[in-house]
Amino acid sequence: MRVKAGNFLPALAVVAPETISQDAIMPLLNVIVVLIVVGVLLWLVNTYIPMQGTIKSILNAVVVIVVVLWLLQGFGLLGDLGGIRIGHT
């Protein structure tokens, strides 16, 4: 099976700089700012709040998983997570 470059992972396609509009740059800047803020907050928690090592590891894992899921959903590689229910409704 042959896949055309334009049809596979369109969110990761390489685009010439002159074809990128201002509307496409702002969401990318928002993602970068959110990643920086989450990283700094996680570093502050790990550095200045005394916690047991296992709790710190669990916190780090949860934050990384949530950020990865958010990025996958934001780039359209993961569907809407609003339909997921935990427990009885």
Short mmCIF file of the C-alpha atoms (twelve columns), coordinates in Angstrom:
data_MODEL
# 
_entry.id   MODEL 
# 
loop_
_atom_site.group_PDB 
_atom_site.id 
_atom_site.type_symbol 
_atom_site.label_atom_id 
_atom_site.label_alt_id 
_atom_site.label_comp_id 
_atom_site.label_asym_id 
_atom_site.label_seq_id 
_atom_site.Cartn_x 
_atom_site.Cartn_y 
_atom_site.Cartn_z 
_atom_site.pdbx_PDB_model_num 
ATOM 1  C CA . MET A 1  0.000   0.000  0.000  1 
ATOM 2  C CA . ARG A 2  1.406   3.343  -0.997 1 
ATOM 3  C CA . VAL A 3  0.611   6.476  1.017  1 
ATOM 4  C CA . LYS A 4  0.920   9.940  -0.463 1 
ATOM 5  C CA . ALA A 5  2.905   12.387 1.641  1 
ATOM 6  C CA . GLY A 6  0.022   14.867 1.813  1 
ATOM 7  C CA . ASN A 7  -2.475  12.300 3.162  1 
ATOM 8  C CA . PHE A 8  -0.431  10.876 6.014  1 
ATOM 9  C CA . LEU A 9  -0.285  12.897 9.254  1 
ATOM 10 C CA . PRO A 10 -1.412  16.220 7.782  1 
ATOM 11 C CA . ALA A 11 -0.698  17.998 11.086 1 
ATOM 12 C CA . LEU A 12 3.006   17.259 10.640 1 
ATOM 13 C CA . ALA A 13 3.279   18.283 6.994  1 
ATOM 14 C CA . VAL A 14 6.148   20.587 6.071  1 
ATOM 15 C CA . VAL A 15 4.931   23.902 4.648  1 
ATOM 16 C CA . ALA A 16 6.910   26.678 3.015  1 
ATOM 17 C CA . PRO A 17 7.252   29.656 5.421  1 
ATOM 18 C CA . GLU A 18 5.607   32.114 3.042  1 
ATOM 19 C CA . THR A 19 2.414   29.998 2.942  1 
ATOM 20 C CA . ILE A 20 1.918   30.023 6.727  1 
ATOM 21 C CA . SER A 21 -0.687  32.563 7.768  1 
ATOM 22 C CA . GLN A 22 -0.814  34.475 11.042 1 
ATOM 23 C CA . ASP A 23 -3.846  32.370 12.019 1 
ATOM 24 C CA . ALA A 24 -1.709  29.227 11.873 1 
ATOM 25 C CA . ILE A 25 1.142   30.699 13.929 1 
ATOM 26 C CA . MET A 26 -0.903  31.823 16.937 1 
ATOM 27 C CA . PRO A 27 -2.193  28.349 17.917 1 
ATOM 28 C CA . LEU A 28 1.354   27.028 17.672 1 
ATOM 29 C CA . LEU A 29 2.555   29.812 19.964 1 
ATOM 30 C CA . ASN A 30 -0.262  28.976 22.375 1 
ATOM 31 C CA . VAL A 31 0.846   25.341 22.471 1 
ATOM 32 C CA . ILE A 32 4.453   26.355 23.111 1 
ATOM 33 C CA . VAL A 33 3.440   28.766 25.889 1 
ATOM 34 C CA . VAL A 34 1.243   26.112 27.547 1 
ATOM 35 C CA . LEU A 35 4.059   23.552 27.387 1 
ATOM 36 C CA . ILE A 36 6.502   26.041 28.937 1 
ATOM 37 C CA . VAL A 37 4.053   26.987 31.710 1 
ATOM 38 C CA . VAL A 38 3.258   23.341 32.525 1 
ATOM 39 C CA . GLY A 39 6.965   22.490 32.539 1 
ATOM 40 C CA . VAL A 40 7.853   25.384 34.848 1 
ATOM 41 C CA . LEU A 41 4.977   24.568 37.208 1 
ATOM 42 C CA . LEU A 42 6.008   20.911 37.350 1 
ATOM 43 C CA . TRP A 43 9.617   21.926 37.992 1 
ATOM 44 C CA . LEU A 44 8.523   24.281 40.791 1 
ATOM 45 C CA . VAL A 45 6.435   21.551 42.421 1 
ATOM 46 C CA . ASN A 46 9.266   19.018 42.125 1 
ATOM 47 C CA . THR A 47 11.851  21.470 43.469 1 
ATOM 48 C CA . TYR A 48 10.106  23.354 46.246 1 
ATOM 49 C CA . ILE A 49 7.333   21.107 47.592 1 
ATOM 50 C CA . PRO A 50 8.655   18.268 49.748 1 
ATOM 51 C CA . MET A 51 7.098   14.976 48.664 1 
ATOM 52 C CA . GLN A 52 7.938   11.324 48.821 1 
ATOM 53 C CA . GLY A 53 9.705   10.104 45.679 1 
ATOM 54 C CA . THR A 54 6.931   7.729  44.634 1 
ATOM 55 C CA . ILE A 55 4.285   10.449 44.891 1 
ATOM 56 C CA . LYS A 56 6.495   12.768 42.854 1 
ATOM 57 C CA . SER A 57 6.915   10.081 40.181 1 
ATOM 58 C CA . ILE A 58 3.163   9.481  40.011 1 
ATOM 59 C CA . LEU A 59 2.506   13.225 39.723 1 
ATOM 60 C CA . ASN A 60 5.071   13.551 36.930 1 
ATOM 61 C CA . ALA A 61 3.589   10.575 35.061 1 
ATOM 62 C CA . VAL A 62 0.032   11.922 35.340 1 
ATOM 63 C CA . VAL A 63 1.080   15.372 34.091 1 
ATOM 64 C CA . VAL A 64 3.010   13.896 31.150 1 
ATOM 65 C CA . ILE A 65 0.098   11.618 30.179 1 
ATOM 66 C CA . VAL A 66 -2.404  14.494 30.345 1 
ATOM 67 C CA . VAL A 67 -0.154  16.764 28.262 1 
ATOM 68 C CA . VAL A 68 0.455   14.057 25.643 1 
ATOM 69 C CA . LEU A 69 -3.295  13.352 25.369 1 
ATOM 70 C CA . TRP A 70 -3.982  17.092 25.082 1 
ATOM 71 C CA . LEU A 71 -1.373  17.446 22.316 1 
ATOM 72 C CA . LEU A 72 -2.699  14.420 20.410 1 
ATOM 73 C CA . GLN A 73 -6.221  15.787 20.611 1 
ATOM 74 C CA . GLY A 74 -5.077  19.268 19.649 1 
ATOM 75 C CA . PHE A 75 -3.284  18.029 16.533 1 
ATOM 76 C CA . GLY A 76 -6.259  15.901 15.537 1 
ATOM 77 C CA . LEU A 77 -4.556  12.539 16.006 1 
ATOM 78 C CA . LEU A 78 -6.935  11.572 18.813 1 
ATOM 79 C CA . GLY A 79 -10.701 11.916 18.753 1 
ATOM 80 C CA . ASP A 80 -12.908 13.824 21.175 1 
ATOM 81 C CA . LEU A 81 -12.468 12.632 24.762 1 
ATOM 82 C CA . GLY A 82 -15.776 14.138 25.955 1 
ATOM 83 C CA . GLY A 83 -17.630 10.846 25.545 1 
ATOM 84 C CA . ILE A 84 -15.458 8.982  28.043 1 
ATOM 85 C CA . ARG A 85 -17.292 8.356  31.315 1 
ATOM 86 C CA . ILE A 86 -15.875 6.951  34.526 1 
ATOM 87 C CA . GLY A 87 -18.362 5.309  36.891 1 
ATOM 88 C CA . HIS A 88 -22.165 5.436  36.765 1 
ATOM 89 C CA . THR A 89 -23.979 8.486  35.380 1 
# 
